[in-house]
Amino acid sequence: MQLTNVRVEIHEKRNHPHEYGHYDATVGYTAMVEPGEDAEAAVAALRQLAHENVTAQCNTWIEAIRQERALAQARETLDYLTAQARRGWVMDEEDVEKLESSLAELPEAERAIRRELLDKAATEGAQRPRR
């Protein structure tokens, strides 16, 4: 028997890291085997390539979820700190660290806007009459 084509398909399923559900990725390759070429070596090479690609797809998906969650958390923290500043609350060292790490998660254009909102809120808070 002479093999002329080989087909390799790799499938991976990963659970969503924070919610119910999963992500499926499938990569498949078909190759022609030339006379005299080792079919098993061709299958092994295709299997390795497919595995690397399906793993990369899953890793990309998981990283995108991580980034979305980090952005949401950063925005939530900044909203909280801005509201507190508007109330006249003065940030301590820990709050400043939270502020800086949250700002670092944001896209550059959004950082400037968030800083401006926080500065405006702090100014409003400082002008608030104390009870």
C-alpha positions in Angstrom: 0.0 0.0 0.0 1.3 3.4 -0.9 0.0 6.5 0.9 -0.4 9.5 -1.2 -2.2 11.9 1.2 -2.1 12.3 5.0 -4.6 14.3 7.0 -4.1 15.4 10.6 -6.6 17.2 12.7 -6.1 18.5 16.3 -9.0 19.7 18.5 -8.7 21.3 21.9 -11.5 22.4 24.2 -10.8 24.8 27.1 -13.1 25.9 29.8 -13.9 29.6 30.1 -11.8 30.8 33.1 -14.5 32.8 34.8 -17.9 31.7 33.4 -19.8 28.7 32.2 -18.9 27.7 28.7 -15.9 26.7 26.7 -13.8 27.5 23.6 -13.1 25.0 20.9 -10.3 25.2 18.5 -9.6 22.8 15.6 -6.7 22.9 13.2 -6.3 20.4 10.4 -3.8 19.8 7.6 -3.8 17.6 4.6 -0.5 16.9 2.8 0.5 14.9 -0.2 3.2 12.3 0.4 5.8 12.1 -2.3 7.1 8.7 -3.4 9.9 7.7 -1.1 8.9 10.2 1.6 8.3 8.8 5.1 4.5 9.1 5.7 4.9 8.6 9.5 7.4 11.5 9.6 5.0 13.7 7.6 2.1 12.8 10.0 4.3 13.6 13.0 5.4 17.0 11.5 1.8 17.9 10.7 0.6 16.8 14.1 3.2 19.0 15.8 2.3 22.0 13.6 -1.4 21.5 14.2 -0.9 21.2 18.0 1.1 24.4 18.1 -1.5 26.3 16.2 -4.5 25.0 18.1 -2.7 25.8 21.4 -1.9 29.3 20.2 -5.5 29.9 19.3 -6.7 28.8 22.8 -4.0 30.8 24.5 -5.0 33.9 22.5 -8.6 33.4 23.5 -7.7 33.0 27.2 -5.5 36.1 27.1 -8.2 38.2 25.5 -10.6 37.2 28.4 -7.9 38.1 30.9 -7.4 41.5 29.3 -11.1 42.2 29.2 -11.5 41.3 32.9 -8.4 43.4 33.8 -9.8 46.4 32.0 -13.2 46.0 33.6 -11.6 45.8 37.1 -9.4 48.8 36.4 -12.4 50.9 35.3 -14.4 49.8 38.3 -11.5 50.7 40.7 -11.1 54.1 39.0 -14.9 54.8 39.2 -14.7 54.0 42.9 -11.7 56.2 43.5 -13.2 59.1 41.5 -16.5 58.9 43.5 -14.5 58.9 46.7 -12.5 61.9 45.6 -15.7 63.7 44.7 -16.8 63.2 48.3 -13.7 64.9 49.6 -11.9 61.7 50.6 -8.1 61.9 50.5 -6.2 58.9 49.0 -3.7 57.1 51.1 -0.6 55.2 49.8 -2.6 52.0 49.1 -5.2 54.0 47.1 -2.5 55.7 45.0 -1.0 52.3 44.2 -4.5 51.0 43.1 -4.9 54.2 41.0 -1.5 53.8 39.3 -2.0 50.0 38.6 -5.5 50.6 37.3 -4.4 53.4 35.0 -1.6 51.2 33.7 -4.2 48.6 32.5 -6.0 51.2 30.4 -5.3 52.2 26.8 -3.1 55.3 26.7 -5.9 57.6 25.4 -8.3 56.5 28.2 -5.6 57.1 30.9 -5.5 60.8 30.3 -9.3 61.1 30.4 -9.5 59.1 33.6 -6.8 61.1 35.2 -8.6 64.3 34.2 -11.9 63.1 35.7 -10.1 62.1 38.9 -8.4 65.5 39.2 -11.7 67.3 38.6 -13.4 65.1 41.2 -10.7 65.8 43.7 -11.0 69.5 43.1 -14.8 69.3 43.7 -14.2 67.2 46.8 -11.8 69.7 48.2 -14.3 72.5 47.8 -17.0 70.6 49.5 -18.0 72.0 52.9 -16.9 69.7 55.8 -19.4 68.5 58.3 
